Structures are given as C-alpha cells and as structure tokens.
Amino acid sequence: MAQMKLSRLGQNLKDARRRLYPADNMADFALRIGVSRATLQKMEQGDLSVSLGKYYQAGKLLGLEQGFEQLLLAPRSLFDD
C-alpha cells in the first residue's frame, strides 16, 4: 500500500517536471534540485529509499511545497482543546 502511494507522488513529480520545465532532461532537472539523475529517476518511480527532503526540494523548485506542511497532520475534531 505504501509503495502505491509513493508511486503516485513520483508520477506527480514527473508530470510537474515535464510541464513546468519542458526543456530540461532528467539530468538538467536533477542538477536544479541538487540530486543525481539516478536519484531523480528513483524519485519519479516513488522509491522509498529517497528522503522526503529531496521530494521537498523538487516541490519547492516547482512551486508546490505548500502541501508538505499538511503531511501527517492529524484531523482535529470539535471536541479537541
């Protein structure tokens, strides 16, 4: 199940990279976010071995970092103090 969710994250990254940086190949975009081409390839596959910080760097470059603060945010109810 976890791998399925990260696969979607990887595909979202790939789609955003292609849409917002259409002239970049994988090596060019990897350089922009400070990772190797191999690491970017792992990220776009949703590989669990890549740190969340690397995904954040990519999201920041793409202008999509605002969603990261919502990760692992527990829902609040009317009864919470």
trRosetta pair geometry for C-beta under 8 A, 3 or more apart (Angstrom, degrees):
i j d omega theta_ij theta_ji phi_ij phi_ji
1 4 5.7 -53 -155 28 33 114
1 5 6.9 29 152 -16 65 103
2 5 5.9 -58 -156 35 35 109
2 6 6.5 25 153 -10 69 108
2 48 7.1 51 128 -94 117 126
3 6 5.8 -60 -146 43 34 106
3 7 6.2 45 153 -30 67 103
3 46 6.6 112 -168 122 61 121
3 48 6.8 -69 -96 -44 78 113
4 7 5.6 -50 -151 27 30 117
4 8 7.1 31 151 -18 60 100
5 8 5.8 -52 -160 30 35 111
5 9 6.8 36 145 -17 65 103
5 46 7.8 163 94 -160 44 134
6 9 5.1 -47 -148 35 44 117
6 10 6.2 49 151 -21 68 101
6 46 3.5 135 127 -174 82 102
6 47 7.4 -127 141 35 134 13
6 48 6.2 163 24 -76 174 70
7 10 5.6 -52 -150 36 32 114
7 11 6.4 31 152 -18 64 105
7 45 7.2 -33 -119 171 72 47
7 46 3.9 -114 -80 16 37 160
8 11 5.7 -53 -147 37 32 110
8 12 6.3 37 152 -22 64 104
8 46 7.1 64 25 -90 38 141
9 12 5.6 -53 -149 34 31 114
9 13 6.5 34 151 -20 63 104
9 46 5.7 115 59 -111 87 96
9 55 6.9 -6 161 -141 127 140
10 13 5.6 -52 -151 33 32 113
10 14 6.4 32 152 -18 65 105
10 43 6.0 169 -120 145 89 48
10 44 4.7 106 -177 -178 94 24
10 45 5.2 -89 -175 61 161 9
10 46 3.5 -111 -13 -49 127 72
10 47 7.5 87 -85 -1 139 59
11 14 5.6 -52 -147 36 34 113
11 15 6.3 35 154 -19 66 106
11 44 7.3 84 -80 -171 33 70
11 46 7.5 -17 -16 -44 73 112
12 15 5.8 -55 -147 37 30 111
12 16 6.2 26 156 -16 65 108
13 16 5.9 -59 -146 39 27 107
13 17 6.2 30 156 -21 65 108
13 43 5.9 -71 103 139 165 104
13 44 5.6 -129 87 -99 112 68
13 55 7.1 -100 -81 -137 137 85
13 58 5.7 23 -142 135 117 146
13 59 7.9 -78 -105 -68 94 72
13 62 7.9 -158 -138 -21 65 159
14 17 5.8 -54 -146 35 28 112
14 18 6.4 22 158 -14 63 109
14 44 4.3 83 -67 -145 106 112
15 18 6.0 -61 -150 39 27 107
15 19 6.2 20 156 -15 65 113
16 19 5.8 -60 -142 41 30 107
16 20 5.7 0 170 4 69 116
16 62 4.9 46 148 -159 129 149
16 64 6.4 -44 -145 -25 161 149
17 20 6.7 -69 -131 49 19 90
17 21 5.6 -42 -170 47 61 107
17 24 7.0 -90 177 79 95 123
17 29 5.3 43 -156 -146 122 162
17 44 7.8 -64 17 -92 142 119
17 58 7.6 -45 -72 -167 107 113
17 62 7.1 -81 -76 -88 57 126
18 21 7.4 -62 -99 65 12 66
18 22 6.2 48 179 -103 54 66
19 22 7.0 -7 -151 -63 13 91
20 62 5.6 134 51 -138 160 85
20 63 7.6 -173 -134 24 156 106
21 24 4.1 -1 147 14 113 124
21 28 7.6 -163 158 108 127 113
21 29 5.6 132 99 -95 150 108
21 32 7.5 -130 -117 6 162 165
23 28 7.8 -64 114 103 72 163
24 28 3.9 -143 -149 91 86 122
24 29 4.3 102 143 -53 140 88
24 32 7.2 -42 -126 -13 152 134
25 28 5.2 98 47 7 64 104
25 29 7.3 -140 93 -1 31 91
26 29 6.0 -62 -147 42 31 105
26 30 6.0 36 156 -25 67 109
26 37 5.1 86 122 -148 105 95
26 40 5.5 169 -173 99 95 134
26 41 6.5 38 -172 -66 148 84
27 30 5.6 -53 -144 35 28 115
27 31 6.5 33 155 -22 61 104
27 37 4.6 -28 -93 -82 69 123
28 31 5.9 -57 -157 32 29 112
28 32 6.8 33 147 -23 62 103
29 32 5.4 -48 -154 28 40 118
29 33 6.8 14 157 -1 69 104
29 40 6.4 124 95 -142 99 155
30 33 6.4 -71 -151 47 31 93
30 35 5.1 -94 -163 81 86 77
30 36 6.0 -12 170 142 138 17
30 37 4.7 -143 2 -84 164 48
30 39 6.7 125 -143 63 116 89
30 40 4.0 -111 -89 -25 101 137
31 34 7.5 38 -171 -74 30 31
32 61 5.8 107 139 -149 113 155
33 40 7.3 122 55 -90 126 107
33 54 7.1 87 146 -166 120 74
33 57 4.6 121 -165 126 96 111
33 58 4.9 0 -116 -81 155 68
33 61 5.6 -106 -85 -9 91 148
34 57 6.2 -82 41 176 106 156
35 39 3.9 -108 171 84 118 134
35 40 5.6 143 94 -50 120 80
35 43 7.5 78 100 -22 165 134
35 54 5.7 63 -71 -148 139 120
35 57 7.6 143 -27 81 107 141
36 39 4.7 101 54 4 78 99
36 40 7.2 -140 96 -2 44 84
37 40 5.7 -54 -151 37 35 112
37 41 6.3 39 150 -23 66 104
38 41 5.6 -52 -151 33 32 115
38 42 6.6 34 149 -19 63 102
39 42 5.5 -51 -151 35 36 113
39 43 6.4 40 149 -23 66 103
39 50 6.2 124 -166 -112 87 114
39 54 6.6 -101 161 -163 124 155
40 43 5.4 -50 -148 33 35 115
40 44 6.4 30 155 -15 66 105
40 58 7.9 132 -123 -90 88 132
41 44 5.9 -57 -148 39 30 107
41 45 6.5 23 152 -13 63 110
42 45 5.7 -65 -151 42 32 108
42 47 3.7 -49 -177 24 92 146
42 49 6.6 -57 178 64 143 99
42 50 5.2 154 114 -48 115 122
43 46 7.6 42 179 -70 32 25
43 47 6.8 -67 -67 35 28 94
43 50 5.1 -143 -82 144 77 175
43 54 6.3 -125 -88 122 130 118
43 55 6.4 170 -146 -86 115 78
43 58 6.7 140 162 -27 155 157
47 50 5.3 87 83 -8 96 103
50 54 5.3 -88 175 61 101 138
50 55 6.9 107 123 -43 114 91
51 54 5.2 105 67 -2 79 96
51 55 7.7 -145 106 3 50 84
52 55 5.4 -53 -156 38 46 113
52 56 6.3 51 145 -25 71 102
52 71 7.9 168 -158 132 140 172
53 56 5.3 -50 -148 33 35 116
53 57 6.6 41 152 -23 65 98
54 57 5.6 -44 -150 29 35 114
54 58 6.8 34 151 -15 62 102
55 58 5.7 -54 -153 38 35 111
55 59 6.2 36 149 -20 67 108
56 59 5.5 -55 -145 39 32 113
56 60 6.1 37 155 -24 67 104
56 65 6.2 61 -163 -128 74 101
56 68 5.5 56 -112 -107 96 160
57 60 5.7 -52 -147 33 28 113
57 61 6.6 28 155 -16 62 105
58 61 5.9 -56 -151 37 31 110
58 62 6.2 18 155 -8 65 114
59 62 5.8 -67 -145 48 29 105
59 64 4.4 -98 -158 83 81 89
59 65 4.4 123 121 -83 104 62
59 67 7.3 -114 -161 50 142 97
59 68 6.2 140 91 -44 159 118
60 63 7.7 39 -178 -71 29 24
60 64 7.8 -97 -55 54 20 58
60 65 4.3 32 -84 -57 65 134
64 67 6.4 -18 166 15 80 111
65 68 5.5 -35 -171 7 65 120
66 69 6.8 -47 -173 19 46 106
67 70 5.5 -57 -167 32 55 115
67 71 7.6 75 141 -41 72 85
68 71 5.7 -26 -164 -5 48 116
69 73 7.6 44 140 -54 60 129
70 73 5.2 -74 -161 8 50 133
76 80 4.7 -91 -161 30 91 153
77 80 5.3 122 54 -20 68 95
